[in-house]
Amino acid sequence: MRNKLQELRTAAGLSQQACADALGITRQTVISIEKGHFDPRLSLAFRIAEYFDRRVDDVFSN
């Protein structure tokens, strides 16, 4: 699954750690999602989308 987490995070001026802290996850999880090595659970996907004021399908796609 492709995602725009890195694009959204950098546009917001957030470090990986700041993004992780805001989402309540680890920096390693942010890295894994950005690299496409980890697909988040639906609850986390919704949390990420809400944090960046986007729809889930705007952040994640096949």
C-alpha positions in Angstrom: 0.0 0.0 0.0 1.3 3.4 -0.9 1.0 6.4 1.4 1.7 10.1 1.6 2.8 10.2 5.2 6.3 11.5 4.5 4.9 14.2 2.1 2.3 15.3 4.6 4.7 15.2 7.5 7.4 17.3 5.8 4.8 19.8 4.4 3.7 20.3 8.0 7.3 20.8 9.1 7.3 17.9 11.4 10.2 15.6 12.2 9.6 11.9 12.4 9.8 12.0 16.1 7.3 15.0 16.4 4.9 13.1 14.1 5.2 10.0 16.1 4.6 11.8 19.4 1.5 13.6 17.9 0.1 10.2 16.8 1.0 8.3 19.9 3.3 5.8 18.0 7.0 5.2 17.8 9.4 6.9 15.4 10.2 3.5 14.0 6.5 3.0 13.2 6.5 6.3 11.3 9.6 5.2 9.4 8.1 1.8 8.6 4.9 3.4 7.3 6.7 5.9 5.2 8.9 3.2 3.6 5.8 1.1 2.9 7.1 -1.7 5.1 4.1 -1.5 7.5 0.4 -1.0 6.8 -1.2 0.6 9.8 -4.4 -0.8 11.4 -7.5 1.0 10.3 -7.7 2.9 13.6 -4.2 4.3 13.1 -4.9 5.1 9.5 -7.9 7.1 10.6 -5.9 8.9 13.3 -3.2 9.8 10.7 -5.8 11.1 8.3 -7.5 13.1 10.9 -4.3 14.6 12.2 -3.4 15.9 8.8 -7.0 16.9 8.0 -7.3 14.5 5.1 -9.5 11.5 4.1 -8.0 8.1 4.7 -8.0 7.4 0.9 -6.1 10.7 0.3 -3.3 9.4 2.6 -3.3 5.7 1.7 -3.8 4.0 -1.7 -3.2 0.7 -3.4 
